[in-house]
Amino acid sequence: MDARDASESLDRATEDFLAARPRLFGIAYRVLGSAAEAEDVLQETWVRWQNTDRSGVKEPAAFLTTITARLAVNVAQSARVRRESYVGPWLPEPVDTRHDPQLGAERAEALEMAVLLLLEKLNPVERAAYVLREAFDYPYKQVAEILETSEPNTRQLVSRARKHLSAERKEPVSRADHRRLLEVFLAAAQTGDMRVLENVLAADVVSYADGGGIRGASRIPVVGRLRVSKYLAAFAPRFWPPAETRWVEANGGPAVLVTAGGNPVALLSVDASEDGIHRVMWVMNPEKLSPYVTSLTA
């Protein structure tokens, strides 16, 4: 191949990669729950794509998807070990979905913070199978080929993931009701109103504060309506007076960005059903919070 042909080949490779990039990021992010790790996966995918004999690749998008999914599974397997030593509760890294509500997928599945948190309990292959099937609508046969397993086993992997999610999460409320519940919760949390907090929280509510050991967040989840209400009421006088709040979107849903002195302090989101709020999620780790805040100005 002469220099001109090599240049044209690389240009085409770049075009194919950029065309597939939103989908590739959507896959890697859902499997990993981390935008930073997803970007690392895409960088490695690009390197491998450059070094591949592309003359024999008939479907570049399918080829790139396979590379990305397999790399994401490998990274997820090592990430599970790292997260065992993570200081305090681990929450997914939030992403801004204003401009791409489905984050490269056919539908906005496996994108909400609560769902990503629950998927973390699955093994990486189960998680990848669920993501490829439910969010990206790949046929079971293709998912099996990507994950190097059989079609019957792929169906079992997806089925187990579905059962896990349905057992751990009740039917979520509508987007409008979600926003309303978060508004009521925020107002009550800011004033430490125990009565309203107990009214809006579900009996089995859990509050997770992900500070990554960097900030003074609770290092264990707070569980139960009364305990969470007391916890929120106790820190309200110290936390909220200097704070400012801004409504934003994260992972396809409403969220509240909390700042103090112009600096981001936390991203607050909730997961709710008709029974009330089941999960309160505070992302406070600057390594997760800062990239999200930066993305809001893009």
C-alpha positions as CSV (number, residue, x, y, z in Angstrom):
1,M,0.0,0.0,0.0
2,D,1.5,3.3,-1.0
3,A,1.4,6.5,1.1
4,R,-1.7,7.8,-0.6
5,D,-3.7,4.6,-0.1
6,A,-2.5,4.4,3.5
7,S,-3.7,7.9,4.2
8,E,-7.1,7.3,2.6
9,S,-7.4,4.0,4.5
10,L,-6.7,5.8,7.8
11,D,-9.2,8.6,6.9
12,R,-11.9,6.0,6.3
13,A,-11.0,4.2,9.5
14,T,-11.3,7.5,11.4
15,E,-14.7,8.2,9.8
16,D,-16.0,4.8,10.7
17,F,-14.7,5.1,14.3
18,L,-16.2,8.6,14.8
19,A,-19.5,7.5,13.4
20,A,-19.7,4.6,15.8
21,R,-18.2,6.5,18.8
22,P,-21.5,7.6,20.5
23,R,-22.7,4.0,20.5
24,L,-19.3,2.6,21.6
25,F,-19.2,5.1,24.5
26,G,-22.8,4.2,25.5
27,I,-21.8,0.5,25.7
28,A,-18.6,1.0,27.6
29,Y,-20.1,3.5,30.0
30,R,-23.1,1.2,30.9
31,V,-20.9,-1.8,31.4
32,L,-18.4,0.2,33.6
33,G,-20.5,2.9,35.3
34,S,-17.6,5.3,34.7
35,A,-17.1,7.8,32.0
36,A,-13.4,8.0,32.6
37,E,-13.0,4.2,32.2
38,A,-15.2,4.2,29.2
39,E,-13.0,6.8,27.5
40,D,-10.0,4.6,28.3
41,V,-11.7,1.7,26.6
42,L,-12.5,3.8,23.5
43,Q,-8.9,4.9,23.3
44,E,-7.7,1.3,23.3
45,T,-10.4,0.4,20.8
46,W,-9.1,3.1,18.5
47,V,-5.5,1.9,18.8
48,R,-6.6,-1.7,17.9
49,W,-8.7,-0.5,15.0
50,Q,-5.8,1.4,13.6
51,N,-3.6,-1.7,13.8
52,T,-6.2,-4.0,12.3
53,D,-6.1,-5.3,8.8
54,R,-9.3,-3.5,7.9
55,S,-9.5,-4.8,4.3
56,G,-11.2,-7.9,5.6
57,V,-13.7,-6.1,7.9
58,K,-17.1,-5.9,6.2
59,E,-19.0,-4.2,9.0
60,P,-16.8,-1.7,10.8
61,A,-19.5,-0.8,13.4
62,A,-20.0,-4.4,14.4
63,F,-16.3,-5.0,14.6
64,L,-15.8,-1.9,16.8
65,T,-18.7,-2.9,19.0
66,T,-17.2,-6.3,19.6
67,I,-13.8,-4.8,20.5
68,T,-15.4,-2.2,22.8
69,A,-17.7,-4.7,24.6
70,R,-14.9,-7.2,25.2
71,L,-12.5,-4.6,26.5
72,A,-15.2,-3.1,28.8
73,V,-15.9,-6.6,30.3
74,N,-12.1,-7.0,30.9
75,V,-11.9,-3.6,32.6
76,A,-15.0,-4.3,34.6
77,Q,-13.5,-7.5,36.0
78,S,-10.5,-5.6,37.3
79,A,-12.6,-2.7,38.4
80,R,-14.6,-5.0,40.7
81,V,-11.5,-5.8,42.6
82,R,-10.6,-2.1,42.9
83,R,-14.0,-1.2,44.1
84,E,-13.8,-3.7,46.9
85,S,-11.2,-1.3,48.5
86,Y,-13.1,1.8,47.6
87,V,-13.6,4.1,50.6
88,G,-17.3,4.4,51.3
89,P,-20.2,3.7,49.0
90,W,-19.5,3.6,45.3
91,L,-21.8,5.3,42.9
92,P,-21.6,5.6,39.1
93,E,-20.0,8.6,37.6
94,P,-22.8,10.8,36.4
95,V,-23.0,11.9,32.7
96,D,-24.8,14.8,31.1
97,T,-27.5,13.5,28.8
98,R,-29.1,16.7,27.6
99,H,-27.9,16.4,24.1
100,D,-28.1,12.6,23.8
101,P,-30.9,11.3,26.1
102,Q,-30.3,7.7,25.2
103,L,-26.5,8.0,25.3
104,G,-25.9,6.3,21.9
105,A,-28.4,3.5,22.4
106,E,-31.7,2.5,20.9
107,R,-33.4,3.3,24.1
108,A,-32.5,4.9,27.5
109,E,-32.1,1.6,29.3
110,A,-29.4,0.8,31.8
111,L,-28.6,4.5,32.1
112,E,-30.3,5.8,35.3
113,M,-28.0,6.1,38.3
114,A,-30.0,3.6,40.3
115,V,-30.0,1.0,37.6
116,L,-26.2,1.3,37.1
117,L,-25.8,0.9,40.8
118,L,-27.8,-2.3,40.8
119,L,-26.1,-3.6,37.7
120,E,-22.8,-3.3,39.6
121,K,-23.9,-6.3,41.6
122,L,-23.9,-8.5,38.5
123,N,-20.8,-10.1,37.0
124,P,-19.4,-8.2,34.0
125,V,-20.5,-10.7,31.4
126,E,-24.1,-10.6,32.7
127,R,-24.0,-6.8,32.7
128,A,-22.7,-6.6,29.2
129,A,-25.3,-9.1,27.9
130,Y,-28.1,-7.1,29.5
131,V,-26.7,-3.8,28.1
132,L,-26.3,-5.1,24.6
133,R,-29.7,-6.7,24.5
134,E,-31.9,-4.2,26.5
135,A,-30.3,-0.8,25.6
136,F,-28.9,-1.5,22.1
137,D,-31.4,-4.2,20.9
138,Y,-28.8,-6.5,19.5
139,P,-30.2,-10.0,18.6
140,Y,-29.2,-12.7,21.1
141,K,-27.1,-14.4,18.4
142,Q,-25.0,-11.3,17.9
143,V,-24.7,-10.7,21.7
144,A,-23.5,-14.3,22.0
145,E,-20.9,-13.8,19.3
146,I,-19.6,-10.5,20.9
147,L,-19.3,-12.1,24.3
148,E,-17.9,-15.4,23.0
149,T,-20.6,-17.6,24.5
150,S,-23.6,-19.6,23.3
151,E,-27.0,-18.1,22.4
152,P,-28.8,-20.2,25.1
153,N,-26.3,-19.0,27.7
154,T,-26.8,-15.4,26.5
155,R,-30.5,-15.7,27.1
156,Q,-29.9,-17.0,30.6
157,L,-27.5,-14.1,31.3
158,V,-30.0,-11.5,30.2
159,S,-32.8,-13.3,32.1
160,R,-30.8,-13.3,35.3
161,A,-30.1,-9.6,35.0
162,R,-33.7,-8.8,34.4
163,K,-34.8,-10.8,37.4
164,H,-32.2,-9.1,39.6
165,L,-33.4,-5.6,38.6
166,S,-37.1,-6.5,39.0
167,A,-36.4,-8.0,42.4
168,E,-34.3,-5.0,43.6
169,R,-36.2,-2.1,42.1
170,K,-39.9,-1.3,42.0
171,E,-41.6,0.3,39.0
172,P,-40.3,3.9,38.8
173,V,-42.7,6.9,38.8
174,S,-43.1,9.1,35.8
175,R,-40.5,11.8,35.0
176,A,-42.9,14.5,36.2
177,D,-43.6,12.7,39.5
178,H,-39.9,12.0,39.9
179,R,-39.1,15.7,39.6
180,R,-41.9,16.6,42.1
181,L,-40.7,14.1,44.7
182,L,-37.1,15.4,44.3
183,E,-38.4,19.0,44.8
184,V,-40.3,18.0,48.0
185,F,-37.3,16.0,49.2
186,L,-34.9,18.9,48.6
187,A,-37.0,21.5,50.4
188,A,-37.4,19.2,53.4
189,A,-33.7,18.2,53.5
190,Q,-32.7,21.9,53.4
191,T,-34.9,22.7,56.4
192,G,-34.5,19.4,58.2
193,D,-38.3,18.9,58.2
194,M,-38.6,15.4,59.7
195,R,-42.3,15.1,59.1
196,V,-42.0,15.8,55.3
197,L,-38.9,13.7,55.0
198,E,-40.6,10.7,56.6
199,N,-43.6,11.3,54.3
200,V,-41.6,11.3,51.1
201,L,-39.2,8.5,51.9
202,A,-40.0,4.9,51.4
203,A,-39.7,2.6,54.4
204,D,-36.6,0.8,52.8
205,V,-34.9,4.0,51.7
206,V,-31.1,4.0,51.5
207,S,-28.9,7.1,51.3
208,Y,-25.5,6.7,49.6
209,A,-22.9,9.4,49.8
210,D,-19.9,8.7,47.4
211,G,-17.0,10.8,48.6
212,G,-14.3,8.3,47.6
213,G,-12.6,9.0,51.0
214,I,-11.9,12.6,49.8
215,R,-14.6,14.5,51.5
216,G,-16.5,14.2,54.8
217,A,-19.3,12.0,53.4
218,S,-20.8,9.1,55.4
219,R,-18.6,6.1,54.7
220,I,-21.5,3.7,55.2
221,P,-25.0,3.8,53.6
222,V,-27.7,5.1,55.9
223,V,-30.7,2.7,55.8
224,G,-34.4,3.1,56.7
225,R,-36.9,6.0,56.7
226,L,-36.3,7.2,60.3
227,R,-32.5,6.9,60.2
228,V,-32.2,8.7,56.9
229,S,-34.6,11.4,58.1
230,K,-32.6,11.9,61.3
231,Y,-29.3,11.9,59.3
232,L,-30.5,14.5,56.9
233,A,-32.0,16.7,59.6
234,A,-28.7,16.5,61.6
235,F,-26.4,17.8,58.9
236,A,-28.9,20.3,57.4
237,P,-27.8,23.3,59.6
238,R,-24.1,22.8,58.5
239,F,-24.5,21.7,54.9
240,W,-27.2,23.8,53.4
241,P,-26.8,27.5,54.6
242,P,-23.7,28.2,52.4
243,A,-25.0,26.1,49.5
244,E,-26.6,27.0,46.3
245,T,-28.6,24.6,44.1
246,R,-29.1,24.3,40.4
247,W,-31.4,21.9,38.6
248,V,-29.6,19.8,36.0
249,E,-30.0,16.6,34.1
250,A,-27.9,13.5,34.7
251,N,-28.3,10.0,33.3
252,G,-31.6,10.8,31.7
253,G,-33.3,12.2,34.8
254,P,-33.6,15.3,37.0
255,A,-30.8,16.0,39.5
256,V,-29.6,18.9,41.7
257,L,-26.1,20.3,41.6
258,V,-25.1,21.7,45.0
259,T,-22.3,24.3,45.0
260,A,-20.7,26.4,47.7
261,G,-18.7,29.5,46.9
262,G,-18.9,28.6,43.3
263,N,-17.4,25.2,43.8
264,P,-19.3,21.9,43.2
265,V,-20.0,20.0,46.4
266,A,-22.5,17.3,45.4
267,L,-24.8,16.0,42.7
268,L,-28.1,14.8,44.3
269,S,-30.4,12.4,42.6
270,V,-33.1,9.9,43.8
271,D,-34.8,6.7,42.7
272,A,-38.5,6.6,43.4
273,S,-41.6,4.5,43.0
274,E,-45.2,5.1,44.1
275,D,-44.1,4.1,47.6
276,G,-41.7,7.1,47.8
277,I,-38.0,7.6,47.4
278,H,-36.0,4.3,47.7
279,R,-32.5,5.6,47.0
280,V,-30.9,8.9,47.7
281,M,-27.6,9.3,45.9
282,W,-25.0,12.0,46.6
283,V,-22.0,12.0,44.3
284,M,-19.4,14.1,46.2
285,N,-16.1,12.6,44.9
286,P,-14.4,15.4,43.0
287,E,-13.0,13.0,40.5
288,K,-16.5,12.1,39.4
289,L,-18.2,15.4,40.0
290,S,-15.7,17.7,38.3
291,P,-15.9,16.2,34.8
292,Y,-19.7,16.2,35.0
293,V,-19.8,19.9,36.0
294,T,-17.4,20.7,33.2
295,S,-19.6,18.9,30.7
296,L,-22.5,21.3,31.6
297,T,-20.7,24.2,29.9
298,A,-20.0,22.3,26.7
